[in-house]
Amino acid sequence: MFAPWQATKDELYTARRDALDHGVANDVIDRMCAQWNAAQIVKEARSAIEGGDGLALMNAVNECLSNGLVAPDWLAKEFRQRYNAVAERHVKSWDDEKALGRPLQKGRHLESAREKMRLSLPVYGLVRELQAQGEPIDESLFERIGEQLDISPATAKEYYYSVRKELESFFEVYRQRSGRAMT
């Protein structure tokens, strides 16, 4: 039986190939792959969670629940401790650091966080699309994109580079796990 928490990427590929060879339904295979990916995300977040990152904790719990995974003991323990801090009235609210912590860092505004979440990928996509058409990534490009999306050129530039940094980090983790180069 496939164990997503323990399986390596090669074991996932082998299990997938075996399932295909035995006529297992595609949705079952997709679920197996999704569970393995979710397990990797949760394992990757462990140090942040144990370091007190409440959003990382909630994301990990969401990955488990969304993909039909039983949470590992360390994650269940972290969740219970933080839940109990509120349920047993050791803290006044969920945003106490002993519970989940503030959803936004001090000084961050909810509207700007929502805007960044909503526009970062579209900005990145527009930059890549225009770059593919031969346009250089320069200030005039960010001015045009900013005008199109009704944000400042500096904000467009910030959004583009934040997505690019996240993608580079993602691909670096992938390279380390798979031993492959990304292009």
N, C-alpha and C positions, 0 to 999 in steps of 0.2 A: 504494500500500500504506500502511496506517495505521501511524504511528510514535508509539507512546505517550510516548516521552521528549520529543519535539518538539511534539506536537500541543497546540493550545489547546483550551479547553472547546468553543468553537464548532466547531472541526474535528472533535472527538469527536462532537458532535451531528450534524454533516453526514455523517460516516462511518457512524454508526449508522442514520441515515435512509436513506442509499444502500444499506446492507446489507439493511435491511428491504424496501426497494423491489425488490431483486434476489433476494429469497427466501432470504437467508442464514439458516442455522439459528440459533435463539435462543441456544443454548449458545455458539456462536461469537461472537455479538454480546455476550453477557454476559462472555465472556472478554476481549474487546477493551476493554469498559468497566472491568473489574477491573484489567486491565493499566494503563490510563490512570490509574485511581485510585491504584494501587500506585506508579506513577512519580511522581505528585504527592507522595505520602507520603515517598518517598525523597528527592526534591528538597527538600522542606520540612525534612528532617532533616540536610541537608548541613552546615550551620554547626555544629550540635551534634556531629556525627560528627567533623568536622575539628577541633573543640575538645576532642576526647578522650573523648566520651561513648560508652563501649563498649556500653551497652544500646541506644542509638540505632543503632549500627553493626549489632548483631545483628538488631534489628527491620528495618532496611533490607535486609539480606541475606535475611531471612525473607520479606519482601515480594517480592523478586525471585524467589526459589526457588518460593514458593507460587503465583506468578502467571505462571511461565514467561517471565520477563524476563531478558535478559542484563544484568548489572550494568554501569552506566556506568564508564568508566575510573577516575574519581576514587574510586569506592566500592571497586572491585577493588583499587586501590593501597592504600587504607586498610586493607582486610581483610588483604592480603598482609603489610603492614608489621607489623601486630599479631600475625598468625599466626606470622610468621617470628621475632618477638621471643621467642616461646615455643619454637617448633620448633628454633631455633638456640641455645637456652639463654642468651639475653641477659637473660632475666628468669626468676624461679623459678616463677611460676605465672600463670595466666590473669587473676587479680585484680590483678596489677601494673598501674599506670596506663599503662605502655607497651604493654600487651596490651589487655585489655577493661576493666580496672578493677573495683572492687568492685561486686557486683550491688546491694548496699544501701549507703546512706551510713553513715558511721561513726555509731554510736549507735542505728541503727535495728535492730529485732529482726525476725527472719524471721517469727515467728508473727503479730506485729501487722501486718506488711506483707501477709501472706496474708489476714488477716481483713479488712483494708481493701479488698483486691482482691475478695474474695468478697462483702462486704456493701455497698460503696459504691453500686452501682447499685440494689439492692433498697431501700436507704434513700431514695435519690433518687426512685425510683418510688412508694414509699409516701407521701412528702411531696407529690408532685404529685397523686397520687390523692386524698388527703385535702383538698388545696387546691382541687381541682376540685369537691369536695363542699361547698365554702364555708368550710372551716376555715382560720383564719389560721396563718401560719408563725410560731410562737412557742415559748417554752420548754416549754409543756405538750404541744405536738405532738411535740417531740423526746423528751420523757419517755415518752410513750405508745409511740413507735416504738422507743426504746431498750429499753423493757420487753418489747415484742413480739419483738425480735431478740436480747435478752439482752446488750445493750451499754449503756454509760452515755449519758445524754442529751447530754453534751458530745461524745462520740464520734459519736453519730448526727448531731449538728449539723455536726461537722467533715467527716464523709463527705458529707453533703448539699451543703455549700458547695464542697467540692473537686470534685465532679462538676459542679456548676453552673458553676464557674469554667472547667473543661475544655470544657464545651459552649459557653460564651460565647466562648472562644478559638477553638474550631472554627468557630463561626458567623461570627466576625469574619474569619477567613481566607477562608471561603466568600464573604462579602460583598465582600471586597477582590478576589477572583479573578473573581467573576461580575458585580460591579457591581450586585447586587440587594440589597434589604432583606429581612431575615428577620423573621418574626412569631413 
